[in-house]
Structure formats: C-alpha cells, structure tokens
Amino acid sequence: MTALSDMKRFYRFLDEASDSQLSEKRELLVRFLDEARDPDVIRDAAFLLKKVEAEMLSRL
C-alpha cells in the first residue's frame, strides 16, 4: 500500500464513520500520541487527530 491509498482510505473513513467510530478513533490517536516518541510519527498522528476532530465538529 502506498501513502496515497492510505490517505484515501482515511478520508473515506471520515466520510463514512459513525459518530462513535470517530470518537473511538480520536481516543486511539490521543493515547497513541501520549506514547509516541518519533517527531515524524507525532506530526502525522497529530494531523490525523486534527482531521478527526474537524469532522466531529462539522457534525455538531
């Protein structure tokens, strides 16, 4: 799999996920960020977290 196909799947997830699935993904990313040490990994996970939170806010 390529990074492009991974991002495509992630954006599809954002479009199709239920509110509870988004909440679960957000919690998973928050816990992951608490443990992550690599700056590049932290940056990427923080980006995904922002996208999940933005989707959650857009549904309010």
N, C-alpha and C positions, 0 to 999 in steps of 0.2 A: 504494500500500500504506500501511496505517496502522501506527502503532507497536504497536497491539494485535495485529494479524495477524502482524507481525514477531516479537513475543514468543511468540505461539502456535507459530509455525514453529520458533523456537529451542527451546522446551520439547519439542516433538515430536522435534527433532534429539537432544536429550539422552536422551530415552527410547529412540530407535531406533538411535543411533550405535553403531558397534563401538568397542572399546577403542582401536584405532589411530586411528579418526576423532576420538575425544575427545582423544587425545594430540596429534594434528595441530592441532586447534582451539585447544588450550591453548598450544602453541608459537606459533601465529599471533597469538594475543592478547598473549602476553608480548612478542613482537617489536613488535607494534603499540604497546603501552604504552611501550616504550623510545623510540619516535619521536613519540608524541602530545604536543601542547602545550596544547590547549584543556582547561580544567578539567572542563567538562561531558562532553566526549568521554572523558577519562580516567576519570571517575566511572562512566560507562556501560560502558566496556570492562572496568573492574575488577569491576563487578557480574557481567558475563558470565563473566569468568575465575573468579570465586568459584563460580558455579553449575557450570561445567565441572569444576572441581576437586572440588566436593562430590559430583558424580555419579561421578567417578573413584574417590573414596574409598569411596563406598557400594557399589562393585562389588568391593572387596577382600575 
